[in-house]
């Protein structure tokens, strides 16, 4: 539409403002809120994580940092190799995919 109602700087603070409003209202901040919730940009399914490792835009229509949030990858029963590799990279652990495939718990 071309109507600019918020600057980029204001938009980056929207998550912080949302937490502040929840605190003022003495309410818990709902983690599933769009854009500002802790789980708004969380991924745990292996195929989703594999896709976002290639291109964030596949499952995120906006960069989390633009709204003051962050991307999270979870480990669960739905996790796959991509989740483990993502988490290893996040914690700066040098882990190669071939190690996962040749380990004692590899699936063939």
MARDRENVEX-365919 format. One record per atom (N, C-alpha, C): residue number from 1; atom name; x, y, z. Coordinates in steps of 0.001 Angstrom, whole numbers, plus 500000, padded with zeros to 6 digits. Layout:
N
NUM, CA, X, Y, Z
...
//
This chain:
108
1, N, 500823, 498812, 500000
1, CA, 500000, 500000, 500000
1, C, 500868, 501254, 500000
2, N, 502090, 501127, 500438
2, CA, 502980, 502269, 500433
2, C, 502771, 503242, 501578
3, N, 501992, 502866, 502570
3, CA, 501753, 503737, 503717
3, C, 502722, 503341, 504831
4, N, 503566, 504254, 505221
4, CA, 504553, 503984, 506260
4, C, 504067, 504582, 507580
5, N, 503720, 503720, 508517
5, CA, 503211, 504211, 509798
5, C, 504220, 504020, 510929
6, N, 505264, 503213, 510689
6, CA, 506310, 502996, 511690
6, C, 507662, 503035, 511003
7, N, 508637, 503585, 511688
7, CA, 509996, 503561, 511157
7, C, 510602, 502188, 511459
8, N, 511695, 501865, 510802
8, CA, 512371, 500599, 511064
8, C, 512837, 500519, 512512
9, N, 513286, 501632, 513065
9, CA, 513732, 501669, 514464
9, C, 512571, 501369, 515410
10, N, 511404, 501923, 515133
10, CA, 510230, 501654, 515962
10, C, 509808, 500189, 515837
11, N, 509868, 499663, 514632
11, CA, 509486, 498273, 514390
11, C, 510414, 497315, 515141
12, N, 511706, 497624, 515197
12, CA, 512661, 496782, 515923
12, C, 512346, 496711, 517416
13, N, 511654, 497700, 517946
13, CA, 511322, 497741, 519374
13, C, 509971, 497118, 519703
14, N, 509262, 496607, 518719
14, CA, 507897, 496144, 518954
14, C, 507843, 494944, 519918
15, N, 508832, 494071, 519886
15, CA, 508856, 492935, 520817
15, C, 509072, 493422, 522237
16, N, 509990, 494341, 522409
16, CA, 510250, 494915, 523729
16, C, 509019, 495643, 524266
17, N, 508347, 496385, 523409
17, CA, 507138, 497109, 523816
17, C, 506039, 496117, 524217
18, N, 505915, 495028, 523474
18, CA, 504917, 494015, 523790
18, C, 505172, 493395, 525170
19, N, 506428, 493105, 525472
19, CA, 506775, 492578, 526799
19, C, 506457, 493612, 527888
20, N, 506741, 494865, 527598
20, CA, 506492, 495941, 528556
20, C, 504998, 496072, 528850
21, N, 504175, 496021, 527822
21, CA, 502722, 496128, 527997
21, C, 502201, 494949, 528816
22, N, 502699, 493746, 528530
22, CA, 502290, 492574, 529317
22, C, 502660, 492742, 530782
23, N, 503850, 493274, 531026
23, CA, 504290, 493488, 532401
23, C, 503435, 494536, 533098
24, N, 503126, 495623, 532404
24, CA, 502276, 496663, 532992
24, C, 500884, 496130, 533327
25, N, 500375, 495266, 532473
25, CA, 499043, 494699, 532684
25, C, 499073, 493519, 533669
26, N, 500267, 493187, 534135
26, CA, 500456, 492073, 535053
26, C, 499950, 490759, 534457
27, N, 500259, 490571, 533175
27, CA, 499878, 489361, 532458
27, C, 501133, 488686, 531911
28, N, 501116, 487367, 531813
28, CA, 502267, 486697, 531194
28, C, 502310, 487019, 529702
29, N, 503495, 487115, 529169
29, CA, 503638, 487365, 527728
29, C, 503425, 486051, 526998
30, N, 502415, 485995, 526163
30, CA, 502054, 484764, 525467
30, C, 503117, 484426, 524428
31, N, 503712, 483233, 524532
31, CA, 504821, 482876, 523653
31, C, 504401, 482607, 522210
32, N, 503111, 482446, 521960
32, CA, 502645, 482169, 520606
32, C, 502145, 483416, 519865
33, N, 502337, 484595, 520430
33, CA, 501912, 485811, 519741
33, C, 502654, 485955, 518415
34, N, 501957, 486364, 517362
34, CA, 502653, 486573, 516089
34, C, 503690, 487682, 516215
35, N, 504781, 487510, 515546
35, CA, 505894, 488466, 515488
35, C, 506642, 488615, 516806
36, N, 505975, 488806, 517925
36, CA, 506621, 489186, 519173
36, C, 506729, 488051, 520194
37, N, 506056, 486948, 519970
37, CA, 506112, 485821, 520899
37, C, 507428, 485069, 520794
38, N, 507811, 484419, 521877
38, CA, 509062, 483674, 521902
38, C, 509074, 482538, 520877
39, N, 507905, 482019, 520532
39, CA, 507820, 480923, 519566
39, C, 507413, 481374, 518163
40, N, 507331, 482665, 517947
40, CA, 506890, 483165, 516640
40, C, 507810, 482721, 515507
41, N, 509095, 482588, 515789
41, CA, 510062, 482195, 514768
41, C, 510806, 480937, 515207
42, N, 510095, 480033, 515892
42, CA, 510693, 478786, 516358
42, C, 510369, 477659, 515384
43, N, 511350, 476807, 515150
43, CA, 511190, 475682, 514225
43, C, 511701, 474426, 514900
44, N, 510956, 473317, 514766
44, CA, 511446, 472068, 515331
44, C, 511321, 470887, 514385
45, N, 510475, 470984, 513387
45, CA, 510361, 469908, 512409
45, C, 511593, 469859, 511522
46, N, 512142, 468676, 511306
46, CA, 513376, 468520, 510534
46, C, 513313, 469157, 509158
47, N, 512208, 468993, 508446
47, CA, 512100, 469548, 507093
47, C, 512083, 471072, 507130
48, N, 511459, 471655, 508149
48, CA, 511435, 473112, 508288
48, C, 512841, 473640, 508529
49, N, 513574, 472991, 509417
49, CA, 514922, 473444, 509742
49, C, 515848, 473280, 508544
50, N, 515694, 472183, 507834
50, CA, 516491, 471975, 506623
50, C, 516232, 473103, 505628
51, N, 514970, 473497, 505495
51, CA, 514609, 474571, 504559
51, C, 515141, 475931, 505012
52, N, 515025, 476264, 506299
52, CA, 515499, 477583, 506741
52, C, 517015, 477674, 506747
53, N, 517701, 476523, 506819
53, CA, 519165, 476555, 506707
53, C, 519574, 476966, 505305
54, N, 518720, 476661, 504326
54, CA, 519012, 477034, 502941
54, C, 518549, 478458, 502647
55, N, 517355, 478806, 503151
55, CA, 516800, 480141, 502941
55, C, 515756, 480430, 504017
56, N, 516015, 481433, 504833
56, CA, 515074, 481801, 505899
56, C, 513685, 482115, 505361
57, N, 513615, 482640, 504159
57, CA, 512346, 483085, 503585
57, C, 511387, 481925, 503313
58, N, 511858, 480679, 503347
58, CA, 510971, 479552, 503074
58, C, 509887, 479399, 504138
59, N, 510207, 479696, 505397
59, CA, 509223, 479569, 506471
59, C, 509091, 480833, 507317
60, N, 509767, 481892, 506958
60, CA, 509667, 483156, 507691
60, C, 509417, 484274, 506693
61, N, 508263, 484915, 506800
61, CA, 507907, 485955, 505842
61, C, 508570, 487292, 506155
62, N, 509210, 487390, 507321
62, CA, 509923, 488599, 507716
62, C, 511118, 488160, 508564
63, N, 512192, 488890, 508500
63, CA, 513351, 488570, 509325
63, C, 513018, 488887, 510785
64, N, 513250, 487940, 511704
64, CA, 512906, 488161, 513110
64, C, 513536, 489428, 513702
65, N, 514735, 489757, 513317
65, CA, 515416, 490946, 513850
65, C, 514685, 492239, 513489
66, N, 513921, 492235, 512411
66, CA, 513180, 493443, 512021
66, C, 512121, 493824, 513042
67, N, 511665, 492847, 513835
67, CA, 510659, 493122, 514871
67, C, 511237, 492897, 516269
68, N, 512548, 492853, 516366
68, CA, 513194, 492694, 517667
68, C, 513115, 491296, 518235
69, N, 512903, 490308, 517388
69, CA, 512801, 488928, 517837
69, C, 513981, 488149, 517280
70, N, 513987, 486827, 517497
70, CA, 515075, 486006, 516994
70, C, 514544, 484654, 516544
71, N, 515309, 484017, 515684
71, CA, 514969, 482686, 515192
71, C, 515455, 481654, 516211
72, N, 514629, 480636, 516433
72, CA, 515016, 479551, 517333
72, C, 514791, 478212, 516649
73, N, 515703, 477291, 516890
73, CA, 515542, 475918, 516419
73, C, 515506, 475030, 517645
74, N, 514501, 474188, 517712
74, CA, 514286, 473324, 518866
74, C, 514688, 471888, 518543
75, N, 515027, 471159, 519576
75, CA, 515307, 469735, 519440
75, C, 514146, 468987, 520097
76, N, 513544, 468078, 519340
76, CA, 512413, 467305, 519858
76, C, 512352, 465977, 519116
77, N, 511268, 465245, 519328
77, CA, 511084, 463985, 518621
77, C, 510854, 464200, 517121
78, N, 510561, 465427, 516712
78, CA, 510382, 465749, 515301
78, C, 511678, 466200, 514635
79, N, 512734, 466291, 515420
79, CA, 514009, 466792, 514915
79, C, 514661, 465800, 513965
80, N, 515429, 466378, 513087
80, CA, 516213, 465565, 512169
80, C, 517664, 466000, 512218
81, N, 518412, 465532, 511276
81, CA, 519833, 465860, 511187
81, C, 520058, 467364, 511115
82, N, 519207, 468068, 510381
82, CA, 519357, 469517, 510232
82, C, 519281, 470241, 511572
83, N, 518387, 469785, 512450
83, CA, 518262, 470400, 513773
83, C, 519554, 470252, 514562
84, N, 520123, 469052, 514545
84, CA, 521351, 468793, 515292
84, C, 522497, 469617, 514727
85, N, 522611, 469672, 513401
85, CA, 523678, 470466, 512778
85, C, 523500, 471952, 513063
86, N, 522260, 472435, 513046
86, CA, 521992, 473841, 513338
86, C, 522407, 474178, 514770
87, N, 522001, 473327, 515718
87, CA, 522337, 473557, 517126
87, C, 523841, 473474, 517348
88, N, 524500, 472540, 516686
88, CA, 525956, 472425, 516810
88, C, 526629, 473706, 516324
89, N, 526173, 474232, 515202
89, CA, 526736, 475486, 514678
89, C, 526432, 476656, 515613
90, N, 525237, 476667, 516199
90, CA, 524849, 477736, 517121
90, C, 525794, 477783, 518331
91, N, 526197, 476611, 518797
91, CA, 527095, 476540, 519953
91, C, 528565, 476415, 519548
92, N, 528817, 476660, 518245
92, CA, 530173, 476636, 517699
92, C, 530873, 475288, 517915
93, N, 530117, 474221, 517737
93, CA, 530663, 472867, 517798
93, C, 530890, 472417, 516364
94, N, 532107, 472024, 516052
94, CA, 532450, 471618, 514697
94, C, 531993, 470177, 514478
95, N, 530807, 470028, 513950
95, CA, 530196, 468718, 513766
95, C, 529849, 468566, 512297
96, N, 530281, 467517, 511703
96, CA, 530022, 467282, 510283
96, C, 528887, 466286, 510108
97, N, 528146, 466417, 509039
97, CA, 527026, 465518, 508767
97, C, 527491, 464072, 508634
98, N, 528673, 463854, 508103
98, CA, 529149, 462482, 507922
98, C, 529349, 461769, 509253
99, N, 529645, 462505, 510322
99, CA, 529788, 461890, 511636
99, C, 528441, 461341, 512096
100, N, 527376, 462094, 511849
100, CA, 526050, 461643, 512242
100, C, 525650, 460377, 511480
101, N, 526000, 460319, 510205
101, CA, 525595, 459172, 509381
101, C, 526411, 457927, 509677
102, N, 527612, 458074, 510191
102, CA, 528453, 456902, 510436
102, C, 528524, 456512, 511909
103, N, 527803, 457223, 512756
103, CA, 527844, 456961, 514195
103, C, 527103, 455688, 514566
104, N, 527171, 455306, 515847
104, CA, 526541, 454059, 516301
104, C, 525015, 454085, 516220
105, N, 524417, 455273, 516129
105, CA, 522959, 455364, 516083
105, C, 522452, 455758, 514702
106, N, 523275, 455567, 513686
106, CA, 522880, 455984, 512345
106, C, 521757, 455086, 511827
107, N, 520942, 455669, 510993
107, CA, 519820, 454953, 510396
107, C, 520148, 454700, 508942
108, N, 520060, 453463, 508524
108, CA, 520371, 453127, 507130
108, C, 519175, 452580, 506433
//
